[in-house]
Amino acid sequence: MERVVLSMQDPDQGVRTRSQRLFITVIPHTAAGGDVVAWLIRKYGISDEEALHLGTLLVQHGYLYSLREPRSLLLRPDDTPYRFQTPYFWTSTVWPAAELDYAIYLTKKNIRKQGALVGHEKEHYDQLHRKISHTWDLVVMQAREQLRAAKQRRKGDRLVIACQEQTYWLVNRPPAAPLHPCIRVSPPHAGAAQPSVPTVPDPDTQRPCSAPGIMRPCLHPRFQVSANPHLLSPQPATTKSTEFYKQEMERCRKALTRARVKSSVCLEAYLKFSGQRGPHDPMMSGCLPSNPWVSDEDAYWTINAPSVAVPTKLRVERWAFSFQELLEDPVGRAHFMDFLGTEFSAENLSFWEACEELRHGGQAQVHATVDAIYQQFLAPGAARWVNIDSRTMERTLEGLRQPHRYVLDEAQLHIYMLMKKDSYPRFLKSAAYRDLLAEAVVPPEAKRRVFPFMRKPLHASPSPALLPASPSGEPVAATSGPECGDGGT
Amino acid sequence: MAREECKALLDALNKATACYHHLVLTVGGSADSQSLREELQKTRQKAQELAVATRTQLTAALRDRGLGAEERAEFERLWVAFSGCLDLLEADMRRALALGTAFPLHAPRRPLVRTGVAGDSAGVAARALSVRSLRHEAEGNFDVDDLSQLEREILQVSEMIQEMEMKVNVPRWTVQARQTAGAELLSSASVRVSSVGAVSVQERTGPCDPNKALAATVFSAVLLAAVALAVCVAKLS
């Protein structure tokens, strides 16, 4: 944007400027809105609407300001005079607007207007006074001095500078009710404080409408050149209330019927969970053989790979926590399948796995999968018939007429609960599981090669919870490490 | 007394900062010129001198353990104002550097933004330096050399601020400013009178308002004449 403005300044190729005539003073460098639009069209070869839109964006971001109606941030494509903002107040130089500066500006205005600040400015003034009351001395001093310094200039310059400042603060601290729904001014991302020329994508090579890439897109990018854009379209307040309250009532009704859990129950469960899992957490209890991020050996990862021949002890213990843990671990699942094989109920787990595949598989294969499952598990006299109760079976068969991904959910859940209540506890008590526990490997803690002169051997997997402040804690941590592997939970 | 001296120095620094701010506003605009850059340099050098002097005084005062509570509070207030002023100065200096780099006065010649400000700012700089008038004695490539010096000075000022923070520990939240909201309205009468004039001119930024005033005066004159005539007619009859 700034490059656009700069190219507008070219004395030959730029926008034509005239002088503004006030009562007795003459101030140069006024550009008419229509001229600006015409120049944009000529320079970039864009349409009327686009030029108008671009011009409006320039005004909204504070690079141009209107002389007749300073509070309206619109570009009118007619004779309305505009002037360019001084580079000091461009967004690339001063961003974000500082509270102290705003306080000084408001104080100056207060002095000039004899305390007649109105509306949002008064609110901001009070707010700022509360926020930075400790520097209020400085604010008042600076405000007075800046006014006195300004008096050293001619009247015309004084007016212009005052207008510039006013525009800057209008853009950066807009009044609460926006004059136009499109005003959402945000800084260009390229404008971070750098002591170099601001880098804005060159509009000569890109279409100017891609400018929204550097600023947040407006809600209504096409603004209508209406006669009176100051008026807000009145909100339909009446219809809002009835609809709104109906929705509120629905929401409250639903909230009443929500299931709530007492926090004491929740917290107990949480404590139990944490207590159970504490020793398994590599952060809290250190990991054996060693933390790969610390010692640069990935033995930990190879030992705990998803499918490994001999699982670690910790892993086998985790299978006892819940059925979900067991099923999620591929090694665990395989062993469970073997166990079910010995009990002649392996088809349950196969059915469950097949249903999972259906749920997570591709949409195109849904039909085929459903048919296969039916043939294999559900049809009367099937090869691996699963034992589902009659009501669920009826509902499933009904659903199979229009098969979709979740049609076997009920049956799957039934089988899952069956396995969980029945086979799973037996598995945990079985000899197979005990053998697994006995065979499970406990990786020894890797001896960290340290300088032979160090008094304290460094822990191979320092855990933030175990790092003690005193040296007496260190041997405790070192002994608890291998213990953790041997003793179990 | 130390307090009065500090206050005087702080006021001078405040004045210099305000003038510097005012001058930096016009950099890059139509009033930008060699003399403006020179004025900027002079003003900021003066501001820096004042800052160093104030800092030594204030640091000495605040490090003095044997200070009464009231005196200490007063000095802390001055300290907060001083550090705020220095922050403003540093920010303005950085912006001046950015703008000076972006708008070099000589080659490559970039068009300055036509902001409508056309007068000169010698008065502002003179006010900052507390002299009657200012002489301009800069040579050709002044602005380019000045920029490198400005960078160095910015670094100096930021170092100074850092040092200040390290040496003296004044928690900002305990300081109670003496001025309250609206204290600026109790300014001296002269400022008020002159600002009223400014107010009336500020309101008229459009060319239609003077015409309205003219029309109003004409109308009231006509009305008065009509009233006078009516009275005369009534007297005659």
Interface residues (C-beta under 8 A of the other chain):
Chain A: V5 L6 Q9 D10 P11 G14 T17 Q20 R21 L22 F23 I27 P28 H29 T30 L67 R68 P70 R83 F84 Q85 T86 P87 Y88 F89 S92 T93 V94 A98 L100 T107 N110 I111 R112 K113 Q114 G115 Y125 D126 H129 S133 H134 T135 W136 D137 L138 V139 V140 M141 Q142 A143 R144 E145 Q146 L147 R148 A149 A150 K151 Q152 R153 R154 K155 G156 D157 R158 L159 V160 I161 A162 C163 Q164 A193 Q194 P195 S196 V197 P198
Chain B: D11 N14 K15 T17 A18 C19 H21 H22 V24 L25 T26 V27 G28 G29 S30 A31 R77 V80 A81 G84 C85 D87 L88 A91 R94 R95 L97 A98 L99 T101 A102 F103 R110 P111 L112 V113 R114 T115 G116 V117 A118 G119 S121 G123 V124 A126 R127 A128 E151 R172 W173 V175 Q176 A177 R178 Q179 T180 A181 G182 A183 E184 L185 S187 V191 R192 S194 S195 V196 A198 V199 V201 Q202 R204 T205 G206 P207 P210
